[in-house]
Amino acid sequence: MAATATLGDYGDAVMPLALRGLEGKTLDPYLAGWRKRVVPTLGHLPVRLITNGAVDRAVHGWIADECGRSTVKNSLAVLVRIMEQAVRDGIVDRNPAQVSGWQREYQRAEDELDDPRSLALPDWDALAQLAAALVERSAGQFAGWGEVVIFAACTAARIGEVSGVRVGDINRETWTWTVRRQTTPSPGGILDKGTKGKRARTVPLIAEVRDLIARRLDVSGPDPAARLFVGPRGGRITTAVLRDATHWDDVVTRLGYEHLRRHDLRHTGLTWMADAGVPVHVLRKIAGHGSLITTQRYLHPDSRSIADAGDALSAHLAVRRSPNGPHLKVV
């Protein structure tokens, strides 16, 4: 195959050769990684332009999109095999997919989850300032970048989920958004990430974003499969696209939020909801958490509420006791 072939075309052509000898239990996740992650991320690039940097950015993009450790491992493994075949075919001199150190990102993410509140923006003004600054730095000052950021924070959603939202997912009567696995392919045949099936959920659309959503619905038209949020050229918005198009790293550093990543918009929304008094069992449903312990990390009782709890316990214990033992008054 010609050296000018894209990675997607080349990989499809040499796949039987590159994956020969693999057992079915290994082959299936490799093929899934190729279709769902490698091709959407790198498939458009010529094989000879696949570099260590491109692969490294792709892997970190998958991690930012919350792909699991084994998912990233399988996706990277199939890419390594395809590029190894490219080495044998003389298209490239060395295998650029043999990157290392990416698993440390998972340890960092696990450490951050111990205190996700520390990653949240402080208030609405900070969110609005961030959105405006990102738009200002983007080419053509495309307003959609700011709208994506505001929508993600106010719905506690991932950027991949925001990219996958369709007109039919929005209920304007109840002002809710049904977050579910997307099954309608884009014109290029690529499925939007949507969300994992077990995390399918319904989230409220607060008053602050309803005008934004209404404008988007008017522009998108009546087709329920039409996407609500797209880039300036109609393309899919990923966390990497948002980062590059808005000079995210420079903007957040200038604003004093150098730690802030795109996924931290989700931490922001959940933290705000917890502070607003949303019951933890409801917050868990909105977040789509599998474990209540994960949701509880967003709760932050202040010193006044702790003192009130102590006073309530003292009052409870001070109630006159019966001769047979403590008399517990039901309140």
N, C-alpha and C positions, 0 to 999 in steps of 0.2 A: 504494500500500500504506500502511496506517495507520502513524503515527509510533510506535506502541507495539510494532510488530513487532520480533522479535529479529533480531540481525545474521545469524544462520544462515538464518532464513526469508526475510528480505529479500534477502540475497545470492543465494540459490538462485533467487529470483523474477526478479531483474534481471540475472543473470549473462550471458545472451546479449547484452543491451544494453551492459553494462559492458565486456565483452571483445570487442566487435565489432571486426573488422579485424585481429585478431591471427593470425599464422601458426600452423600446427599445432605446430611445434617450440617455440614460446613458450607456446601455449595449454596444452599438457599439463603442464608444470611449474607453471604458475599454478594449474590446477585441483587438482593434487596438493597444493600449498601450502594451498589453501583447505580441502580435505577433511581433511588430516592435521594442520594446525597452527592455522589461523585459527579454524575452527569449534570444535574441542575446547577452545581457549583462550578465545575471545571470543564464540562463537556464541550463548551463552545470554543475553547482555546485549541490552537494547533498543538499537536503532541510535542513538537520541539520547543514550545514556549511554556511547557509545564516546568516550573522551577521549584527549588526548595521553599522559596518565599511564598509562592502561590499555594503550594500544598499546606504550608504552615498556617497561612491565613484561612484556608478552607477548613482545616481541622479546628482551629479556634472558633470559627464561625459555627461549626456544628455544636461545639461545647456551649457556646453562648445561646444557641437555640434549644439547649437542654436535652440534646441527644445523650443517651446513656453511655457509660464507659464501653460496654461491649458493642454497642452500635457504632461508635467511632472506631473501635478496633477493627471490626469487620469491614467497615467502609474503607479504612486505610489499607487493610490487608489486600483487598481486591485491587486497589489502585497500585499497590506495590507490584503485584503480579502482572498487571497490564503494562506498567512502565518497564518491568524487567524484560518483557517480550519486546518492547520498543528498543531496549538496549541490544538485544539479540538481532533485531532487524536493522540495526545500524542507524536508527533515527535519532537517538540521543546517545551521548557518551557514557552517562552514568544515571543511576536511578534516583530521581529527585524526590521520590515519595518516601524514602527511608528517613523520616524525621523522628526526632526523639524529644523527650521532655514534656510532651503534651499531657501526660497523665497527672503531672503536678497541678494542672489547672483544676482538676477535680478536688484535690485536697484543699486548694484555695477556696473553691466554692463551698465545700463542706464547712470550712472554718468560718466563712462569712455567714452561713446559715445559723450559726450559734447566736448571732445578733443581727438579724436582717433589718431591724429598725435603724441601725446606724448607717445603713446605705440609702435611706429614704431622703427625698427632698423635704425641707422643713415646712413649706406651706404652698398655697396656691400662687402667690406672687412669685415665688422662686420657680415654679413650674412654668408660668407664663413668660418669665424672663428667659428661661432656658429655651423655650419654643421659639421666641422671637429672635434670639441670638443665633440659633441654628438656621432659621430661615434666612437671616441676613448674610450668613457666610456661604450659603448654597449658591450654585450657579443659577442665575435668573431669579433668585430669591423666591423659590417655589414654596408657596404657603403650605402645601401638603405635608412637608416634613414636620412643621410645627403641629399640624393637626394630628398626625400619627402619634407624636410624643404625648400630646394632651390626652388623646383617646386611650392610649396604653396605660397611662398613669391613673386616669379616672376609672378605668375598668379593671385595674390590676391584672392586665393581660400581657402576654409575651408579644414581642414584635412579630414573630411568625404567625401568631393567632390574629393579630391585627391585619396582617397582609392577607390572611385567608378569609376575612369576614365578607359575606355576600349580602346582597340586598335582602334576600329571603330570610336571613338570620336575624333581621331587625324587626321587632314588634313595636310599631308606633302607638298602639293603643295602650300597652302597658309600659312602654319605654324600657324594654329589656333586650338583651342580645343573647341569643343561644349560641354558645361556643361549642362546636362539634367538629368531628372529623370532616374535612372537605373531600368531596368525591367528584367534583366537576373539574376536569383538567383545563389548564390554560390553553391558549391557541397553540403553544408549542408542545402540548401534550404532557406538561409537567403538572403534577398535583400540588396544590398549595399545602403547606405543612399542617395548617389547622391545629388540631390538638389531639392528644392521645385519647382513645375511646373511653378509658376509665376516668378521664378528666373532663369529659363532656359536662357542661354546666350552663346555667343561666345567670347572667350578671345584670345588675341594674344600670341604667343609663341616666346619670344624674342631670339635673337641670342645666348645669354649666356646659354640657356637651351636646345638648339636644339641638340647638340651632346649627351647630357644626354638622351633626349627622343629617339633619333635614336637608341642608344644602348638598351634602354628598349624595343623598338619595335622589334628589331632583336631577343632579348631573348624571348619575348612573343609569337612570331610567327604570322602567318597570320590570325588566328581566330579573327574576329572582336569583339567577346565577351570576349576575354582574358583580364585580368586586367593588367594594366601597372605597378602598384605599389603594392607589397605584402611584407609581412614580411619575415624573413630568412627561415621560415618553410612553406611559401606559404599562410599564414593566412591574414585576413583582418586587415588593419592598422586603428586603431581608435586613437583619441587624448589621451585616457588613455593608450593604448598600446605603443604609441610613448613616452609618459611621463615615463612610468615604464622601458621600454627597454633601454632608453638612460640616465636615471637618470637626467631627464630634470631640475628639481628644483635645484639640486646641481650645474649643469653645468651653468645655466643662472646666478645663484648667484655668482659663481666664476668669471664669465665674466663681472659682474657689471650690469646685466639686471634682477635683482631679481623680477621685476614686470612682466617680459615677460611670456605670456602664448602661447600655440600653436595657438590660434585664432589670436594673435597679428601679426602673419605672414601675415595675410590678411590685417591688418591695414598697415603693412609695404609696401606691394605691391601697395595699393591704394594711400598711401602718396607719394611714389616715382613717380607714374604715374602723380599725380597732380603737383608735382614739375617739372616734365619733360614737362609740358605744355599741357597735354592731355585735350581737351575741356571738360567742366563739363558735357555736355549732352552725350558725348562719354564715359566718366568715369562712368557715371550712368549706362549705358548699360553693361559695363564690370563688374561692381560691382553687378548688378542685384538689385539695390536699388528700392524700391517702391516709395520713396519720393526723390525729388531733394534736399531737405533740408539736408537729411542724407549725400548725396554726397558732398554738399558744405562744410561740416565740415572738409573735407580733404584739402580744398584750403587754402593757406597761402601766401597772397601777402606780399612781403618783403617791407622794408621801402623805397627802391629806386622806386619800382613800385607805391607805394602810392604817393611819391613826384612827380613822372612823371604824375600821374593822376591829381594832383593839378595844375601843370604847364599847362597841356593840357586844363583844365577848364578855367584857367586865360586867356590863349591865345584865347580861344573861346569867352569869354565875352569881350575881348578887341577889337574885330572886329568892324569896323565902323557901327554904328547903323543907320537905316533909320528914317526919321521923324515920321513914323507911329509906331515906336517901335523897339525892338531888331531885328537885321538882323542876322539870324542864318545861318551860312555857313555850308553847308553839306560837310563833309570831307570823 
